[in-house]
């Protein structure tokens, strides 16, 4: 019988990220989609995500600070970084994070 596992890769601290202008703390050393799951465990767990990059339902746009350009990525493959700013989310991710009181899509 195998020992129970955790969803998250080992981490020793939480890092700060900003999602649509709102700051959160998430576990370091984890893919961004897992960090979204840390913030909204039920909704992201039951979302329509393949977790391997094929569905593209977890696509986001982000930057790493004032001097960095905005880039697109899939959050299941992108490792979280301290100070990361997520500026755009797919409707699937936005719906999964609906309990976080993020700004509306048209704001």
N, C-alpha and C positions, 0 to 999 in steps of 0.2 A: 504494500500500500504506500503510495507516494505522500509526502508531506504536503500540507496545504500551501498554496502559493499566494503571492500578492500580485495585484495588477501592476504595481509600480516597480520600476527598477530601483535598486538601493539608492537612498539619498540621505544626506546628513543635515541638510538645511533647505529652507524655502527661499525661492528667488522671487523678485518682484517683476511682474509683467503688467502691461496696460492693454486692456481690451476695449476698443472704441472709447478711449478717454477715461476709463475707470480702472483703478489699480487693484491688483490681486496678488496674493502670494501662492506659489505652486511649488511642487517638489523639483529640485534640480535633477539633472541627469535623466530626464524622461522626454519622450516625444510630446509635442505640444497637444496632440489629441488626448493623450493620457492626462495631461494637466487640465484640459477641459473637463475630463471625466472626474478629476479630483474636485473640481469646483461644482459640478452638477452630476453626481454619480448615477442616479437613476436615468435621467433623460439621455445622457450621452451613451450609457451602456445599452439602452434599447433603441438607439438611433440606427439609421440605415447606413452604417459605415462598414466598409470591407476590412479596414485596419491594415491593408497591405498596399495601398496606393492605386488600385485599379479603378475604383468607382469615382474618384475625384470629388466626392461629396464633402470632403473636409478641407477643401481649398481655402486658403486665407491670403491676405496681403499683409505685409509687415515691414517694419524697419527696425534698426538697432540703435536709433538715436537721431539727434538733430542733423548730424552730418552724413547720415547714411541714406542711400536711395531706397525707395519702396520696392519690394520684391514680392513675387507670388510664390507660393509653395503649397504642398499638401501637408497638413498638420500631423498626419500619422507617421511621416518620415522626418519631419523637422524637429531637431532637439531644441528644447527650451533654452533660452539664454537670459541671464539677468539683464533687466532693462529693455527687453523686447517689447515693441509696441505693435499690437495687432490692429490694423486700420480697416480691414475688410473681411467679412465672413460670408460663407455661403448661407443660404436660407436654412439648410439642415443644421449647421452649427449654431446659427442664431436661435433657431427653435430649441435646440438642446440646452442652450444657455439662458433660456427665457426667464428663469428664476433669479438671475443675477441683476435684474433691473438695468439692462444696458439701454442706451439710446435707441429709439426707433430707427428703422432702416431709412426713412426719409428725412431724418434730422441732420 
